[in-house]
């Protein structure tokens, strides 16, 4: 439903409590209501108008018998004035975007019908002309019940019809006063009944609209809540990085996006050096804060929206760098190591005296991007080498390192620390 985001349940509650004689809603719900029913109103008009034109022009049969002295005038009014206007108004209703203009166009159709009847009645001096004016009642009831303009415009149409009919009866010299009073009374009753009918239909239509709108907002809220829960299930609540489940979910997408003859994905396995002694020395709350700071350093060192950084478990973090060559991956790892080191978080149980991280780097070659588990194992093996080499450094994996756990330096890979 269009424009729902601008409307709240409080707006709907106020609309339900509002008591307006013209049945309109407070803004912005009234604007949304108009937007929702405009196409429906245009469809109804296109469907109803052919029948309306046929029925209206069948009144010419009554004109022929009741007002034969002005039958020619009746034909002119029907076929050259009222009917063309009914067609033109129907076309314009479907094309205009101004709500007020649409309502006036709908209201103009019964007004033109009633005006045509009164013109013919006023011009006739035939003996049965006094019965012809009853066509006003039929035209008004048909228009209000079938065309169904908005309630305020029904009131406008009915008021104009009553006033014009009363004047025509008062000025017509061939109408007996008793008949004029009876005719006017009949039109008043018919107007009252048609107003009640129109108000009831529009009130039900608006009540259904509010119910649909409320249900739509509730469904949107549920969808947003479900989406929020899903996002929460993929995020580590402590660090705000992806959790293990989030890593698995994103890793599949990253691998699929990186698929290609020249594609590669770099994997960085990161571990906080001597974290257990840190916890023992400073306490678990300080340990949690330490992980938060490390996560902040990692997040600030990777490409937002491209790379994936997550908490792999405990004090271990994992970073995936899609489309990254080995040299770029080593530079990214070094940025992360230096970023954490620059935090200068005190760590009395560490050789460096501050919190540091060790990082293992591995590259998934094009043939491996659909299965990152092996590359993660390679990065984990390189991390082990970095730990063995003295911590606070970066080591890169060589082919087969995930099984042999050989130091990268032994194979000629430079120390990036």
N, C-alpha and C positions, 0 to 999 in steps of 0.2 A: 504494500500500500504506500503510495507516494507520500513524501513529506512527513512520515511518521516520527522521524528523529526530532522534530521541533515540538512534539506534543508529549506531555507526561500524563501519568494517571491523575495528578492533581487537576490538570486541565479538564480531563474527562469528568471528574467528580464535580467540578464547577459547572460544567455543561449540563449534567444531570440535575443539578439543583436549581439551575436558572429557570425562571418562570417569565417568559416573554410572550406578549400577545401575538407577535409575528412568528413565533416558534424558532427564531434564528438562534444559533449557538454563539457563545462568546468567541472572539478570535483567539487562537488561530484555527480552531476546529471548524468554524463556519467556512473559512477559505478552503480547508481540506475537503469538507463535505461538498462544496461546489465543484472542486476539482474532480472528485470521485464520480459525481452524478452527471457531469456535463455531457460525456459521451453517451451515457444511458438516455438522457433526455433527448439528445439529437436522434438516437435510434428510434425512440418511441414516436417522436414527431414524424420521422420519415415513414414509419409503419402506419401510424394512425391517420395522417393527413389525407391520403387518397380516399379513405372511407369518409372522412369528414367533408371533403369536397363533394363527394357523391351525395351524401345525405343532405348537405346544405342546398345543393342545386335541385334536389327533389322537392324542396319547398316551392319551387316554381309551379308545381301542380296545384298547390294551395293558392298561390298567387293568381293562377288562371281562373279559379272558381270564386275566390273571395274578393279579389280586387281587379276584376277584368278591365276597369277603366284605366289602370296604370300598369297593365301587364308589360307593356313595352319598357317602361321605366324599370320594372322589376328585373327584366332580362338584362338590361344594361348594367344595373347595380350588381347583379349576380356574376355575370360573365366578364365584364370589363373592369370592375373595380375590386369587389371583395375576393373573388376566386383568384385573380392574379396576385393580389396581396398575400393571400394565404400561402400560395406557392413560394413567393419571394421571401416571406418571413421564415418559412421552413428551411429554405436554402441558407439564409443568413444565420439562423440559429446554429447550424452545423459548422459555420465558418468563424463566428466571432469568438474571441477569448475573454470578452468582458462579461462577467456574470450578470451584472445589472442589466446590460443590454439584452442578453438572452431572455431574462425574465420579462422585460418589456415587450420583446418580440412575441413571446408566447401569449402574453396578455392581450396583445393587439389583435390577435385572431378572433377571440370571442367578441371583443369590442367592435371590430369591423362587421361581424355578422349581425350583432344587435343594432348597430347604426344603420345598416342596410335595411333591416326590417322596419325600423322606425321611420326612415325616409319614405319608404313605399307606403306605409300606413298613413303617415301624415299627408301624403299627396292624394290619397284615394278618398272618394266620396261615395263609394259603392255601398249598397245596403248591408253587406256582410263584412265590411271593413272592421267592425267592432270585434269580430272573431279573429281577424288576421293578426291583431297585436299580441295574441297569445303565443305566437311563434317566438316572441322574446323569451318567454319562460323556458321553452324547449331548448332554444339556443344556449341560454345561460346554464341550464343544468347539464347539457351535453358537454359544453366547453369546460366547466369546472370539474366535472367528474371524469372526463376522458382525457382532455389535454393536460389537466392538473398543473396549472401554474403554481408558483410558490404561494403560500398562504397570504402574504401581504399583498401580492398582486391579484389574488382572487378577491380580496376585500376591495381593492381598487376597481377591478372590473365590475364587481357587483354594485358598488356605490354609483359608478358612472351609469350603469344600466338602469338602476332604480331611478336615478335623477332624470335621465333622458326619457324613460318610459312615462314617468309622472308628468313631465312637461308636455309630452306628446298627447297624453290623455286629456290634460287640462286645456290644450289649445285646439283639439279636434272638435269641430262643430257638430259632427254627426254622432257623437258618443253620448249615450244617456249617462247622467251622473252616477246612477246606481251601478251601472255596468262598469263605469270607470273605477269606482271605489272597489268593486269586487275584483276587477282585473289587477288593480294595484295591490290589493291584499294578497291575491294569489302569487304575485311576483315576490312580495316580501317573504311569504312562507317558503316559496321555492328557493329564494336566495339564502334564507336561513338554513334550510336543509342542505343545500349544496355547500355552504360554508362549513357546516358541521362535518359533512362527509370529507371535504378536502382537508380540513384540519386533522381529522382522525387518521386519514391516509398518510399525511405528511408527518404527523407525530410518530406513527408506527415506523415509518421509513427512517426517521432520525434516531429513534430508539434502537432499531436494528443496526444502524450505522455505528452508534456508540458502542454497542455490544461487540461488533466485529472489530472496531478499533481497539477496544480494551483487550480482546483476545489476541489481536495481532501484536500489541505491545507486550503482553505476557509471554507470547511465543518468542518474541525477540529477546526478552530478558532471559528466558530459559536457554536460548541459543548462546547468548553472550556468557551466561554462567557456565554452560557446558564448555565453551571455548576457553574460558578462564581456568576452569578446572583442568582441562587438557594441557594448557600451557604450564600450569603449576606442577603437573605431574612430570613435566620434562625439564624442570628447573630445580637446581639445588637451592634450598631455602636459605642456606647460610651464605653462600658466596654470590648467588644470583647467576652463576654460570649454568650451562647445561649439566644435568645429572647423567648418570650412566644410561638411563633410558633415553634421555634427550640426545645423547651422543649417538646412540645406536640409530635413532630415528633420522637424525640429520646426516649421519655418515652415509646411509644408503643414497640419499639425494645427492650428496657431494660426489660420491663415486659415480653415480649415473651421469651427472652433469659433466664430469671430467672424462667420460669415456671418449676415446678417439685415438687415432694413431700416434699422436704426440702428447697425449695427456699424461699427467702425473699428479700424485697427491703426496704431500709431505706430512709425516706424522711426528709430532713432538711429544715425548713422554717426559713429564716434569715431576720432580719429587722434592719436597722441602727437606733440606739437610738436617739430620738429627732432630726430627720433630718430636719424637717420644721424650728425649731429655728436656726439650723445651716445655712440653706439657708438665713433666714432673717438677721442673724448676719454677714455672710461673703459674701453673694451674690451667685447668681446661678452659675457663672463660678467655684467658689471655691466648690460649692456643686457637680458639675459634676466631678471635680478632686477628691473629696472625694469618690464618687462612684467608680471611676477608681481604687483608691488605695484599697478600700475594696474588689473589684472584684479580684485584684491581690493577696490579702491575701487569699481569698477563693480558687482561682485557685491553689495556692501553697500548699494548705492543703489537696487536694484530689488526688486520683489516676488518673494519666494522661492516657487517652484512655479507662478507665474503668468506672469511675464515671462521672456523668453529672452535671455541674454547670451552672446555668442560671440566668438571671435577670427576675424575675417574674413580675415586674412592679414597677415603681417609685423607692423607696429605698428598695424594697423587693427582696431577692434572694432565689433561690430554688436549693437544691442539692439532687441528687438521687444516692444512694449507693447500687448497686445490690449485692446480696449475702452477706449481712452484718447483723450480729447478733446485738441485742440491745446494748450490752456492747461496741462493736466496733463502733456502730453509735454514742454513747455518747462520746467516745474518739475522734472521727472525729469532732464532733460538738465543743468539747472543744478546739481542735487544731485550728479550725477556729476562735473561740472567742478570744483565746489568740493571734493568729496571727494579728487580727485586732487591738487588744489592744496594741500590741507591736509597731504598726506603730506610736503611740503617736501623732496622728493628733490633734492639739488644737481644743477644742470645749468649749467655755466659757459658753454655755447654758446647758451643761451636768453636772450631779452630779459628774462624774469622772474627768471632766476637759479636757477630750480627747474623740475622737470618739470611740464608742463601738457598739457592736451588741448584740442583743438578739436572741436566737435560740430555735425553737421548733422541737422536734424529734418525729417521729412516724414510726412504722414498719408495712409494708404490709405483712401479713402472707401468706403462700402458696395459700390459697383459695382466696386471695384478689389481687394477683399480676396482674390479668388481668383487674383490675379496680382501678387505683391509685387515683382517685379523692377523694374517702373517706379517704384514708391515708393522702393526702395533707390537707384535712380539719382537720384531727386529728393533723397534725403538726402545722397548723395554730392556732388551739385551744391551743396547748402547748406553742406556741409563745406568745399568749395572757397572759398565766399564767406567763411566764418569764417576760413579761413587768410589770404585776401587782406585781410581787415579787421584783421589784427594778431595772430591766434592767441589761445589761451586764452579762447575765447568760444563762445557758442551762436548759431547762425543757423537760421531756419526756412525751408523751401522754399515758394514760391508756385506756383500752377498754371502749368505750362509751364516751370518753372525747370530741369527736367532737360535741356531743349534749349537754353535761352538763357543759363543760368548767370549770372543777374543778381543783384547783391547784394540780400539781403533788406531792408536798410535803405533802398534806393532805392525800394522799394514801400511803405514805411511800416511794415514789420515791426520791432518794437522789438528792440534788442540786449539779450539776456538775460544777457550776461556781467556 
